[in-house]
């Protein structure tokens, strides 16, 4: 009888030990699949384009929240608006033997070598927010179709200025995929409205201060504008500062893209006619979830698209 009790006790201990080391919990992620939480903590690199940009900061904050929920270690890098720096950072992440990498590329052409480096190292790479020319070399893309955001912004501007007048377009960094897509959407939409002319078409690199100085110079030169279409909210807010200082806020309409908090406030106050909501949280969290799946050897889709939404005074309460 004593031997039987000892045998039963040994079996129970064995079952308990096996359960501890093989047990896992499951959760449903934003990609619609049930994923297992592995016993080993995954290391995921997260590369932003430039953390002086408020939208990129929002993405990073969302990524941190998601990393906590997923139980992973997030290794953060700021590209500081420099494609060559992003290539170096990719090399550093590879040297750290991370399990997967999420990258928001600064330039679609110049950042392409970073994609090759990740592929050669056999590390899953999720491109988020903007694209590169060699997207087929990456594991997946999470983001939005920037041509749609450009078209949405231009359609709203055309309506506000009654389909006639001279306007200014402020671009992001030339060659950035968002700049390329948004420019395409804006110019394609303008083909329908021959009485609207772009009389100024210059970049301000997603930067609020650069946009402010650019608009100040154009207004001081005597340019008569009906509207300003900025390809992101940072630049729209810079334009707003310059237009407000000139006393022309009632005559020059301003629109941006991204729906960052300051822009939402400007829309609510009637200082900007609208912005286009780009979901930083959805992009960042989905990118991390896809990265975890890929790191665990699971199949992932090639694209995960997040939709844009127009934000005006009428629906501002849905976004604040």
One Martini backbone bead per residue (centre of mass of N, CA, C, O) as a GRO file, in nm:
protein
  320
    1UNK     BB    1   0.057   0.062  -0.020
    2UNK     BB    2   0.300   0.255   0.001
    3UNK     BB    3   0.399   0.216  -0.291
    4UNK     BB    4   0.142   0.330  -0.424
    5UNK     BB    5   0.157   0.616  -0.306
    6UNK     BB    6   0.434   0.687  -0.428
    7UNK     BB    7   0.349   0.652  -0.723
    8UNK     BB    8   0.123   0.864  -0.730
    9UNK     BB    9   0.298   1.104  -0.643
   10UNK     BB   10   0.495   1.092  -0.887
   11UNK     BB   11   0.283   1.139  -1.107
   12UNK     BB   12   0.182   1.418  -1.008
   13UNK     BB   13   0.453   1.566  -1.028
   14UNK     BB   14   0.501   1.518  -1.327
   15UNK     BB   15   0.247   1.666  -1.431
   16UNK     BB   16   0.315   1.942  -1.306
   17UNK     BB   17   0.585   1.993  -1.453
   18UNK     BB   18   0.478   1.970  -1.744
   19UNK     BB   19   0.269   2.201  -1.717
   20UNK     BB   20   0.465   2.434  -1.662
   21UNK     BB   21   0.651   2.388  -1.936
   22UNK     BB   22   0.383   2.359  -2.151
   23UNK     BB   23   0.218   2.582  -2.080
   24UNK     BB   24  -0.051   2.799  -2.216
   25UNK     BB   25  -0.181   3.085  -2.351
   26UNK     BB   26  -0.462   3.253  -2.506
   27UNK     BB   27  -0.525   3.481  -2.789
   28UNK     BB   28  -0.687   3.731  -2.971
   29UNK     BB   29  -0.602   3.897  -3.247
   30UNK     BB   30  -0.621   4.145  -3.501
   31UNK     BB   31  -0.594   3.903  -3.728
   32UNK     BB   32  -0.798   3.656  -3.609
   33UNK     BB   33  -0.605   3.486  -3.429
   34UNK     BB   34  -0.487   3.225  -3.230
   35UNK     BB   35  -0.240   3.279  -2.985
   36UNK     BB   36   0.053   3.181  -2.836
   37UNK     BB   37   0.227   3.193  -2.532
   38UNK     BB   38   0.540   3.181  -2.493
   39UNK     BB   39   0.797   3.098  -2.274
   40UNK     BB   40   0.956   3.292  -2.453
   41UNK     BB   41   1.083   3.600  -2.487
   42UNK     BB   42   1.039   3.824  -2.722
   43UNK     BB   43   1.232   4.009  -2.967
   44UNK     BB   44   1.138   4.339  -3.083
   45UNK     BB   45   1.181   4.555  -3.333
   46UNK     BB   46   1.139   4.929  -3.339
   47UNK     BB   47   1.117   5.147  -3.629
   48UNK     BB   48   1.135   5.475  -3.663
   49UNK     BB   49   1.165   5.759  -3.848
   50UNK     BB   50   1.056   6.017  -3.646
   51UNK     BB   51   1.021   6.151  -3.311
   52UNK     BB   52   0.931   6.453  -3.403
   53UNK     BB   53   0.677   6.302  -3.482
   54UNK     BB   54   0.363   6.259  -3.356
   55UNK     BB   55   0.275   6.002  -3.503
   56UNK     BB   56   0.523   5.830  -3.424
   57UNK     BB   57   0.472   5.849  -3.124
   58UNK     BB   58   0.196   5.709  -3.127
   59UNK     BB   59   0.305   5.441  -3.232
   60UNK     BB   60   0.499   5.380  -3.000
   61UNK     BB   61   0.292   5.381  -2.771
   62UNK     BB   62   0.125   5.149  -2.893
   63UNK     BB   63   0.357   4.942  -2.895
   64UNK     BB   64   0.402   4.933  -2.590
   65UNK     BB   65   0.123   4.831  -2.514
   66UNK     BB   66   0.133   4.575  -2.689
   67UNK     BB   67   0.387   4.449  -2.561
   68UNK     BB   68   0.262   4.407  -2.284
   69UNK     BB   69   0.025   4.224  -2.377
   70UNK     BB   70   0.228   4.011  -2.530
   71UNK     BB   71   0.508   3.970  -2.375
   72UNK     BB   72   0.737   4.164  -2.494
   73UNK     BB   73   1.039   4.285  -2.624
   74UNK     BB   74   1.119   4.624  -2.686
   75UNK     BB   75   1.322   4.763  -2.950
   76UNK     BB   76   1.422   5.096  -2.988
   77UNK     BB   77   1.411   5.324  -3.282
   78UNK     BB   78   1.544   5.633  -3.423
   79UNK     BB   79   1.585   5.765  -3.748
   80UNK     BB   80   1.586   6.085  -3.777
   81UNK     BB   81   1.542   6.125  -4.090
   82UNK     BB   82   1.746   5.863  -4.173
   83UNK     BB   83   1.824   5.610  -4.380
   84UNK     BB   84   2.115   5.534  -4.292
   85UNK     BB   85   2.039   5.493  -3.996
   86UNK     BB   86   1.841   5.257  -4.045
   87UNK     BB   87   2.051   5.061  -4.149
   88UNK     BB   88   2.222   5.054  -3.891
   89UNK     BB   89   1.988   4.961  -3.704
   90UNK     BB   90   1.945   4.693  -3.843
   91UNK     BB   91   2.223   4.578  -3.777
   92UNK     BB   92   2.185   4.592  -3.467
   93UNK     BB   93   1.941   4.399  -3.450
   94UNK     BB   94   2.080   4.157  -3.576
   95UNK     BB   95   2.308   4.140  -3.356
   96UNK     BB   96   2.074   4.090  -3.127
   97UNK     BB   97   1.879   3.863  -3.220
   98UNK     BB   98   1.609   3.908  -3.313
   99UNK     BB   99   1.283   3.781  -3.399
  100UNK     BB  100   1.180   4.072  -3.497
  101UNK     BB  101   1.070   4.342  -3.730
  102UNK     BB  102   0.969   4.687  -3.714
  103UNK     BB  103   0.924   4.918  -4.000
  104UNK     BB  104   0.946   5.272  -4.061
  105UNK     BB  105   1.019   5.410  -4.347
  106UNK     BB  106   1.160   5.700  -4.474
  107UNK     BB  107   1.256   5.568  -4.757
  108UNK     BB  108   1.175   5.382  -5.032
  109UNK     BB  109   1.476   5.364  -5.145
  110UNK     BB  110   1.708   5.411  -4.917
  111UNK     BB  111   1.583   5.165  -4.723
  112UNK     BB  112   1.605   4.894  -4.884
  113UNK     BB  113   1.870   4.758  -4.762
  114UNK     BB  114   1.737   4.680  -4.489
  115UNK     BB  115   1.559   4.455  -4.602
  116UNK     BB  116   1.785   4.269  -4.702
  117UNK     BB  117   1.921   4.222  -4.427
  118UNK     BB  118   1.682   4.075  -4.294
  119UNK     BB  119   1.660   3.846  -4.500
  120UNK     BB  120   1.955   3.735  -4.473
  121UNK     BB  121   1.894   3.685  -4.149
  122UNK     BB  122   1.607   3.557  -4.114
  123UNK     BB  123   1.412   3.809  -4.038
  124UNK     BB  124   1.124   3.922  -3.967
  125UNK     BB  125   0.953   4.183  -4.169
  126UNK     BB  126   0.761   4.470  -4.077
  127UNK     BB  127   0.588   4.699  -4.257
  128UNK     BB  128   0.506   5.040  -4.153
  129UNK     BB  129   0.297   5.302  -4.300
  130UNK     BB  130   0.541   5.269  -4.500
  131UNK     BB  131   0.730   5.215  -4.794
  132UNK     BB  132   0.906   5.010  -5.029
  133UNK     BB  133   1.037   4.895  -5.330
  134UNK     BB  134   1.093   4.594  -5.172
  135UNK     BB  135   0.830   4.447  -5.049
  136UNK     BB  136   0.881   4.140  -5.139
  137UNK     BB  137   1.116   4.111  -4.905
  138UNK     BB  138   0.904   4.120  -4.706
  139UNK     BB  139   0.667   3.984  -4.499
  140UNK     BB  140   0.495   4.260  -4.434
  141UNK     BB  141   0.207   4.489  -4.439
  142UNK     BB  142   0.117   4.786  -4.240
  143UNK     BB  143  -0.158   5.001  -4.351
  144UNK     BB  144  -0.215   5.258  -4.595
  145UNK     BB  145  -0.369   5.432  -4.861
  146UNK     BB  146  -0.241   5.737  -4.955
  147UNK     BB  147  -0.420   5.817  -5.196
  148UNK     BB  148  -0.680   5.842  -5.031
  149UNK     BB  149  -0.598   6.075  -4.843
  150UNK     BB  150  -0.543   6.281  -5.067
  151UNK     BB  151  -0.828   6.272  -5.191
  152UNK     BB  152  -0.991   6.351  -4.940
  153UNK     BB  153  -0.857   6.626  -4.892
  154UNK     BB  154  -0.917   6.750  -5.176
  155UNK     BB  155  -1.225   6.726  -5.176
  156UNK     BB  156  -1.269   6.909  -4.930
  157UNK     BB  157  -1.131   7.159  -5.040
  158UNK     BB  158  -1.302   7.198  -5.295
  159UNK     BB  159  -1.565   7.244  -5.144
  160UNK     BB  160  -1.473   7.494  -4.965
  161UNK     BB  161  -1.376   7.665  -5.247
  162UNK     BB  162  -1.582   7.610  -5.480
  163UNK     BB  163  -1.395   7.495  -5.721
  164UNK     BB  164  -1.188   7.749  -5.671
  165UNK     BB  165  -0.848   7.838  -5.700
  166UNK     BB  166  -0.556   7.892  -5.515
  167UNK     BB  167  -0.305   7.657  -5.412
  168UNK     BB  168  -0.129   7.472  -5.156
  169UNK     BB  169   0.135   7.224  -5.145
  170UNK     BB  170   0.255   7.019  -4.876
  171UNK     BB  171   0.516   6.816  -4.850
  172UNK     BB  172   0.687   6.566  -4.788
  173UNK     BB  173   0.937   6.375  -4.822
  174UNK     BB  174   1.102   6.312  -5.091
  175UNK     BB  175   1.021   5.959  -5.144
  176UNK     BB  176   0.815   5.910  -4.963
  177UNK     BB  177   0.542   5.710  -4.979
  178UNK     BB  178   0.336   5.914  -4.867
  179UNK     BB  179   0.405   6.143  -5.057
  180UNK     BB  180   0.347   5.994  -5.318
  181UNK     BB  181   0.049   5.911  -5.259
  182UNK     BB  182  -0.069   6.194  -5.185
  183UNK     BB  183   0.004   6.332  -5.446
  184UNK     BB  184  -0.160   6.150  -5.630
  185UNK     BB  185  -0.439   6.202  -5.499
  186UNK     BB  186  -0.447   6.509  -5.542
  187UNK     BB  187  -0.389   6.533  -5.852
  188UNK     BB  188  -0.614   6.344  -5.949
  189UNK     BB  189  -0.851   6.508  -5.833
  190UNK     BB  190  -0.785   6.782  -5.990
  191UNK     BB  191  -0.879   6.687  -6.276
  192UNK     BB  192  -1.189   6.770  -6.205
  193UNK     BB  193  -1.064   7.082  -6.129
  194UNK     BB  194  -0.971   7.340  -6.338
  195UNK     BB  195  -1.015   7.595  -6.119
  196UNK     BB  196  -0.777   7.451  -5.975
  197UNK     BB  197  -0.453   7.569  -5.851
  198UNK     BB  198  -0.118   7.490  -5.815
  199UNK     BB  199   0.123   7.744  -5.703
  200UNK     BB  200   0.236   7.560  -5.464
  201UNK     BB  201   0.515   7.305  -5.451
  202UNK     BB  202   0.636   7.196  -5.135
  203UNK     BB  203   0.849   7.095  -4.892
  204UNK     BB  204   0.853   7.006  -4.505
  205UNK     BB  205   0.916   6.718  -4.375
  206UNK     BB  206   0.677   6.703  -4.150
  207UNK     BB  207   0.732   7.005  -4.044
  208UNK     BB  208   0.618   7.271  -3.865
  209UNK     BB  209   0.839   7.494  -3.896
  210UNK     BB  210   0.884   7.472  -4.200
  211UNK     BB  211   0.592   7.537  -4.280
  212UNK     BB  212   0.572   7.812  -4.153
  213UNK     BB  213   0.801   7.947  -4.318
  214UNK     BB  214   0.687   7.891  -4.598
  215UNK     BB  215   0.416   8.045  -4.563
  216UNK     BB  216   0.526   8.317  -4.482
  217UNK     BB  217   0.677   8.373  -4.747
  218UNK     BB  218   0.428   8.359  -4.938
  219UNK     BB  219   0.259   8.580  -4.805
  220UNK     BB  220   0.481   8.810  -4.819
  221UNK     BB  221   0.479   8.795  -5.146
  222UNK     BB  222   0.146   8.813  -5.214
  223UNK     BB  223  -0.002   8.559  -5.204
  224UNK     BB  224  -0.319   8.426  -5.320
  225UNK     BB  225  -0.506   8.213  -5.114
  226UNK     BB  226  -0.752   7.954  -5.061
  227UNK     BB  227  -0.544   7.707  -4.995
  228UNK     BB  228  -0.411   7.430  -4.778
  229UNK     BB  229  -0.235   7.125  -4.852
  230UNK     BB  230  -0.136   6.900  -4.615
  231UNK     BB  231   0.030   6.582  -4.572
  232UNK     BB  232   0.022   6.679  -4.269
  233UNK     BB  233  -0.037   6.807  -3.952
  234UNK     BB  234   0.223   6.948  -3.885
  235UNK     BB  235   0.210   7.131  -4.140
  236UNK     BB  236  -0.072   7.247  -4.093
  237UNK     BB  237   0.007   7.386  -3.821
  238UNK     BB  238   0.221   7.569  -3.944
  239UNK     BB  239   0.029   7.712  -4.137
  240UNK     BB  240  -0.160   7.820  -3.919
  241UNK     BB  241   0.039   8.011  -3.784
  242UNK     BB  242   0.089   8.189  -4.036
  243UNK     BB  243  -0.206   8.265  -4.105
  244UNK     BB  244  -0.282   8.386  -3.832
  245UNK     BB  245  -0.057   8.609  -3.829
  246UNK     BB  246  -0.181   8.742  -4.106
  247UNK     BB  247  -0.512   8.745  -4.085
  248UNK     BB  248  -0.622   8.481  -4.295
  249UNK     BB  249  -0.820   8.260  -4.168
  250UNK     BB  250  -1.091   8.335  -4.333
  251UNK     BB  251  -0.953   8.277  -4.641
  252UNK     BB  252  -0.767   8.029  -4.552
  253UNK     BB  253  -0.762   7.700  -4.609
  254UNK     BB  254  -0.710   7.402  -4.394
  255UNK     BB  255  -0.541   7.080  -4.441
  256UNK     BB  256  -0.489   6.744  -4.317
  257UNK     BB  257  -0.298   6.451  -4.190
  258UNK     BB  258  -0.383   6.201  -3.900
  259UNK     BB  259  -0.518   6.313  -3.631
  260UNK     BB  260  -0.389   6.479  -3.427
  261UNK     BB  261  -0.461   6.647  -3.146
  262UNK     BB  262  -0.409   6.941  -3.251
  263UNK     BB  263  -0.588   6.906  -3.504
  264UNK     BB  264  -0.853   6.842  -3.365
  265UNK     BB  265  -0.871   7.116  -3.225
  266UNK     BB  266  -0.869   7.287  -3.487
  267UNK     BB  267  -1.129   7.167  -3.598
  268UNK     BB  268  -1.314   7.232  -3.358
  269UNK     BB  269  -1.239   7.557  -3.389
  270UNK     BB  270  -1.220   7.618  -3.716
  271UNK     BB  271  -0.908   7.635  -3.830
  272UNK     BB  272  -0.974   7.365  -3.962
  273UNK     BB  273  -1.161   7.184  -4.188
  274UNK     BB  274  -0.965   6.921  -4.168
  275UNK     BB  275  -0.894   6.570  -4.134
  276UNK     BB  276  -0.711   6.257  -4.163
  277UNK     BB  277  -0.754   5.950  -4.034
  278UNK     BB  278  -0.476   5.778  -3.885
  279UNK     BB  279  -0.419   5.463  -3.732
  280UNK     BB  280  -0.171   5.420  -3.514
  281UNK     BB  281  -0.262   5.191  -3.327
  282UNK     BB  282  -0.342   4.980  -3.540
  283UNK     BB  283  -0.072   4.965  -3.685
  284UNK     BB  284   0.117   4.890  -3.447
  285UNK     BB  285  -0.035   4.646  -3.321
  286UNK     BB  286  -0.054   4.474  -3.577
  287UNK     BB  287   0.248   4.458  -3.637
  288UNK     BB  288   0.320   4.303  -3.377
  289UNK     BB  289   0.134   4.059  -3.416
  290UNK     BB  290   0.267   3.971  -3.680
  291UNK     BB  291   0.554   3.939  -3.570
  292UNK     BB  292   0.490   3.715  -3.369
  293UNK     BB  293   0.388   3.509  -3.568
  294UNK     BB  294   0.645   3.497  -3.743
  295UNK     BB  295   0.841   3.419  -3.507
  296UNK     BB  296   0.652   3.144  -3.464
  297UNK     BB  297   0.602   3.030  -3.771
  298UNK     BB  298   0.360   3.173  -3.890
  299UNK     BB  299   0.123   3.259  -4.094
  300UNK     BB  300   0.102   3.545  -4.315
  301UNK     BB  301   0.008   3.815  -4.455
  302UNK     BB  302   0.106   4.067  -4.681
  303UNK     BB  303  -0.162   4.238  -4.588
  304UNK     BB  304  -0.269   4.521  -4.366
  305UNK     BB  305  -0.548   4.724  -4.371
  306UNK     BB  306  -0.605   5.073  -4.292
  307UNK     BB  307  -0.846   5.307  -4.258
  308UNK     BB  308  -0.962   5.603  -4.357
  309UNK     BB  309  -1.085   5.928  -4.208
  310UNK     BB  310  -1.293   6.189  -4.203
  311UNK     BB  311  -1.247   6.504  -4.018
  312UNK     BB  312  -1.492   6.702  -3.865
  313UNK     BB  313  -1.707   6.888  -3.685
  314UNK     BB  314  -1.938   6.670  -3.704
  315UNK     BB  315  -1.723   6.409  -3.600
  316UNK     BB  316  -1.515   6.479  -3.366
  317UNK     BB  317  -1.628   6.306  -3.121
  318UNK     BB  318  -1.509   6.026  -3.243
  319UNK     BB  319  -1.179   6.136  -3.188
  320UNK     BB  320  -1.171   6.252  -2.860
   0.00000   0.00000   0.00000
